[in-house]
Amino acid sequence: MKFSFSLNLLAVLVLAACAHQPMQKPDAAPMPTAVDNHAPEQGTGLTEQKLIRAKHYMAASANPLATEAGYEVLKRGGSAIDAMIAMQTTLGLTEPQSSGLGGGAFLVYWDNKAKKLTTFDARETAPKAATPALFLDENGKPMGFMNAVVGGRSVGVPGIPKLLEDVHKRYGKLPWASLFDKPIALAEQGFTVSPRMAKSIEQNLEPLKRYPQTAAYFLPDGKPLAAGTVLKKPEFARSVRLLAEKGSAPFYQGAQAQNIVRAVTGAVDNPSKISMADLKNYRVIEREPVCAPYREYEVCGMGAPSSGAIALGEILGVLQNQDMKALGAENIHSWRWIGDASRIAFADRDYYVGDPAFVNVPTRALISQAYLKPRAEEIHQSDKALENIQAGKFGKAYAQGMAVELPSTSHLVVVDKDGNVVSMTTSIENAFGSGLMANGYLLNNELTDFAFNPVGADGKTVANSVAGGKRPRSSMAPTIVMKDGKPYMAVGSPGGSRIIGFVAKTLVAHIDWGMDIQAAISLPNMLNRGSQYEIEEKTAAADKAAALEKLGYKVQIRDLNSGVQGIVIGKDGLLGGADPRREGKVMGD
């Protein structure tokens, strides 16, 4: 499989020019990578997970009821896309803090009949009336983050309803309406509130109290829902039944759309200018995957506006120049290589990645060995953490821009009996999104993934600045690993900008260190997004903190609550793993 990218004509010309020019060395002046230091989603305890085997089909998600919904569809002969639809709709009910009909997603899909890998961008979109000053206060300064999050200002046009319909038309096997039986039944008859959902409510009381509809849903009688409560949600059921009967149209042009606009534009203290036209004009965009070689594999995923596959391609492209297998998981220099490769990727990401309809993203150059081999040589020439890592220089230079990405997201993977594969990361961004509800589901706050300040310190425009109709940059990294032209692994995680590190760790642990998919997922998290090395607390990884500090890294030991789901497609069947840090479940036959 060759590299392939979705680029407009101008971008192609720019990249062609770059390909014939030597890569310029990074500027010598110090440039600290801009990284948010917001805490990851707090852990809600560990679940016991073991490697699951199956012969024919498999599904995995962050919630047992969602996995069961997908498994039941597969058992009925449904496709991977059919199963995904049932799983996503169920997640919106049973894990509402993380994803749902009011959010968006990135989907990577392998069509086994056509032998084609493709991706679907269902990212939320800024309303046409949005300006670069969307998140600036009356003094022209960036708003406080949570002040921007809660309310209508942060809500982008949702992509999930349209995505589900679009991909079912192309790849579905079972009747559309039948895919929603499970979530409708759960909403009408009741489901048990999980410990993680209950803990998330406890941790987010203030934003949940602000709007009456949200408070009534999650704080009945003024008290947070407790784990074990049997919850019925008839309004959610009505919305899903409407989706089953009428498709996505009512969510973009009908009463559902009107309710969304009313909720967002009427939000107390923080309204939006989103319009019915914004919803009507929403489109899911099919894009070519971004693929990067690693050992005997190709690691493929979602290109811009996601930075996930680009950053993974950079990290793995640097590591391609080191024998990570020989170093091993316990060697501190393995983590020096991973850490500095990640710092390089994040430096480039902050400068260059944005919505490709608005900025020319130098994808080809960023993941090429012509660029990454010299960057790897910088690491080879030192036995300490690199100092003053700079972004590379490619074509038009944008200003460095930092955006806060919060971790309330979910990931699911599916393989069906015909060999079709789904890897999808889905989100409403912050825990419980904007805090606004319409039609029984939460609305996203994805627009806060834009850089709040549209202009950098050097006066240049930030690639990820706000604009009307633009899609914010993301770190979501739904991944399908290819081997010999066939899918070998589907993997991904929630976690905000830490997603990139979670997925990179899992890939290196499996490919280089020989761990099975469950062991690779369970391996303690260690990652570096530029400013410090983050190490998962209460794990054996914490013992590496002193050694990393001696290498020159700033170190923080903290909860790193990933939610990786993964399936390996082997010669003898399917092997699945779920993250013990969440409530995930793998099922298959």
QUIUR-V582493 format. One line per field, one symbol per residue. psi: psi as a letter, one per 40 degrees, with the letter a starting at -180 (. if undefined). burial: I if it has 24 or more other C-alpha atoms within 12 Angstrom, else O. A space follows every 10 residues. Layout:
# QUIUR-V582493
psi = ???
burial = ???
This chain:
# QUIUR-V582493
psi = hiiiihiidd ddddddddde iihhiiidih ghhhhifiii hiifiiihii hhiiddiiih aehddddddd dddddeeiid dddddddddd dddefeedia eeaiihhhhh hddefhhiih hfiiiiidei ieedfiaeee ihiidddddh addehihied dddddddddd eidihddeee ddddddddei ihhidddddd ddefdddded hddddddefh feiihihehh hhgddddddd dddddeaedd eeeadddddd dddddehhdf iifiiddddd ehihhhiiih hhihbeihhi ahaheieddd dddddddddd eigddddide hddddddddd dddddddddd dehaheedih hfddddeidd dddddddddd eieihiifhi iihhbhhiih hhhhhiegii iiihhieeei hhhhhiieci hfbeeiihfe iiiifdeeei hdhehideei ihdfiiihei hiiiehfhhh hihfeihdih iiiieaeedd dddddddddd ddeeiidddd dehihhihed dihhhhifid ddeedddddd eeihhhhihg gifhhihhgi deaihiiihe eafiihii.
burial = OOIIIIIOOO IOOIIOOIIO OOIOOOOOOO IIIIIIIOII IIIIOOOOIO IIIIOIIIII IIIIIIIIII IIIIIOIIII IIIIIIIIII IIIIIIIIII IIIIIIIIII IOOOOIIIII IIIIIIIIOI IIIIIIOOOO OIIOIIIIII IIIIIIIIII IIIIIIIIOO IIIIIIIIII IIIIIIIOOO IIIIIIIIII IIOIIOIIII IOIIIOIIIO OOOIIOOOOO IIIIOIIIII IIIIOOIIII IIIOOIIIII IIIIIIIOOI IIIIIIOIII IIIIIIIIII IIIIIOIIII IIIIIIIIII IIIIIIIIII IIIIOOOOIO OIIIIIIIII IIIIIIIIII IIIIIIIIII IIIIIIIIII IIIIIIIIII OOOIIIIOII IIIIIOIIII IIIIIIIIII IIIIIIIIII IIIIIIIIII IIIIIIIIII IIIIIIIIII IIIIIOOOOO IIIIIIIIII IIIIIIIIII IIIOOIIIII IIIIIIIIII IIIIIIIIII IIIOIIIIII IIIIIIIIII IIIIIIOOOO IIOIIOOIIO IOIIIIIIII IIIIIIIIII OOIIIIIIII IIIIIIIII
